[in-house]
Amino acid sequence: MALTIYGSARSRTMRTLWTAAELGLSYTHIPLAFDDPALKAAPFLRVNPAGSVPAIVDGDFALPESLAINLYLTKKYGRGGAEPLYPATVEGEAEVWRWTLWAQGHLEQWLQQDRAVRELLSTAGDGPARLVAKAMAVLETALASGQWLAASHFSVADLNVAAVLSPSRAAHVDFTNYPSAREWLTRCYARPAAIAARQQASEM
């Protein structure tokens, strides 16, 4: 069935494009910017009632929200091979969910660079920085004992957390006390699929 990915590569859609590249999927890309009027028109609102990107249509199934899309795509298409992106066991699946939810709940909200959120965070004093440091300490502890988060190899857990800790956001984090996390993030973004997805953004 045909896969369509909606959203500019300069948005959180980059996460979905990275996942599709890791999986070797063929797809149609409709690079709508975050402020494109098409997002508020009826055809797109049937795909995502929130009127935001990214979103996908996979056959007859529509799904918004980048991290949920990544979990869906890797569970459907990424369970094979010697180093599957999605785990085969319930326990492995729980670890993938755990790290994905952790990244969204403990890191993303404090690292966002969207103008409105950045302005809001600027009024919160050093609270956001302290919360980022606390989360980064958790990540550092996990990676100090292994190269990857939820398996002995790169998985969608690593992809989702690294996507939240994107290069533009990581530039605002002092990694002095998190060497294992810094090395892990470098490995994630050195993957050919990550390079290809970021290249799409630079070409827009």
N, C-alpha and C positions, 0 to 999 in steps of 0.2 A: 504494500500500500504506500501511496505517496506521502512524503513528509514535507511539510512547509514550516519554515521558521520565520517568525515575524520579529523584527527589531533591528536597530542599527548595531553594528559590531562595537560601537563606542559606548553602548549601554550595557546593562547586565546580560544582554543577549550574547555577549562574548562568551559567557559561561556555557551557554547552550551550543554555540558554534564550536567551542573547544571539545565538548562532549561528543558532538557529532563527528568531529575529526578523529577523536580517539577510537570511535566505533567504526570508522570508515563508511558512514552512512551517506547515501545520496539524498539530496534535498533541494527544495526550492527556497531561496532566501529572499524575503521581502523586507528591505532595510528601512523600516519606518523609524524615524526619529521620535524621541519622547514627546515632542510637541506637535507631531504631524496631525492635522485635523482629521485624517482618516481613522485615527484611534478612537474618536468620539462618534464616528458614523456607525449606522446600524450594522453593516456587514461585519466590521471588526468587533463590535460589542457582542455579537453572537459567539465570537471566539473567546473574548475576555470581557465580561461585563464591567470590569474595573477600568477598561480603556487604557491599559498600559502594556509595555513590552518588557520582557519577551513573552511570547506565547507561541504555541505550536498547534498544528493540526496534523495528526497522524492517521491517515485514512478518514474515518468518521469521528475520531476522538480529538477533542480540543482540550488544551491544558495551558494555563498561565503559570507564572511564578518560576523563576529560573532554577532554584534548587530542587523543587518538586519535579520539574521537567527533567533535570539530570538524573534523578532517582528513577523516574519512569523509563527514560530511554535506556539507561544502563541495565535495569532489571529486564527489560524486554529484549534488548539486542546485545548485551554485554556480559552474558553468563558463561560463554564458552572460552576455550583456549587454556593455556597453561597459567596465565595470569589474568583471570577475568576481572573486569571492572566492578562487577556486582557479585557478592558472595553467594555461595551455594547453600549455606546453612542459616537457620533462623538466628543463631547467635551472631554470625557474621553480619547478617542483615541488621540486627539490632545495633551493632557497633557503627555501621554506616549511618543509620538514622541518628544515633547518639551524637556523632561528630557533626553531622549536618545541622541538627537542631542547636547544638552547642555554638557553632559558628554564627548562626543567625541570632541567637539569643544573647550571647556573651561578647561577641566581637563586632558584628556588622553595624549594630545600631550606634556604636560609639566611634566607628571609623568612616561613616558615610561622608562623602564629599559633595553631595547634592547641596545646592545653594541654600535652600530653605532650612535643611537639617543642620548644615554647617553654622548658619546664623543662630539657630536655637542652641546648639552645643556650645557656642562661644559665650553664652550667658551662664553656663553651668560651672564656671571656675575650673578647678583641676579635677573635678569628679570624673569626667570621661577618661582622662589620662590614667587615673588610678584604676579604673575598671578595665581599661585596655591592658595595663601592666599585669593585673591579676589574671586576666584571661591568657595573656602570653606566657605567664609562668606555668599555667596548666599545660599549654601546648608544648613548651620546652621540656617539661617533665616527661610527657608522653614520648617525645621524639628523642630524648636522651638515651632511651633504652631500645630504640629500634628506628629504622629508616623511614617507616611508613606508619600510618595511623591505625588502620583496621585490618591489615593483612601483611604478609611478608613481602608484598609488592605494591605498586601504585594501584589505588582503587578509587572509586567515586567518592569515598570519604576524603581522600587527599585532594581530589579535584575540587570538591565543594568548599572545603576549608580554604584552599589556596585561592579559589575564585573570590571568596569574601575578603581575603587578605591580598587583594590585587596589587600590582606594582604601584599604582597611583596612591593607594591607601598605605601600603607598606612604607612608602617614602616618608610618612608621618610617624613611623614607629621607630624608636631607638632599639636596635637589636643587640646592643652591647651585652646584655645579660641573657640573650637567647640565641647562642651560636648554633645549636642544633636546629632550631626553628628556621634560622636564616639559611642554613645549608639545605634543609628540606625544601624551603620555598624556591630556592635557586634550582634544585633538581626538578621540581614540578614545572616551572616555567621554561626549563630547558628542553622539555619534551617537544618533539616535532609538532604534535597536534596543538599545543599551546602557542608555539611560535606561529603556526599557520593562522590560528584564530586572531592573534594580536596583529598579524600582518594585514588581515582584513580590515581591522580598525584603522591602521595607519594609512591605508589606501583610500579611505573615505574622505 
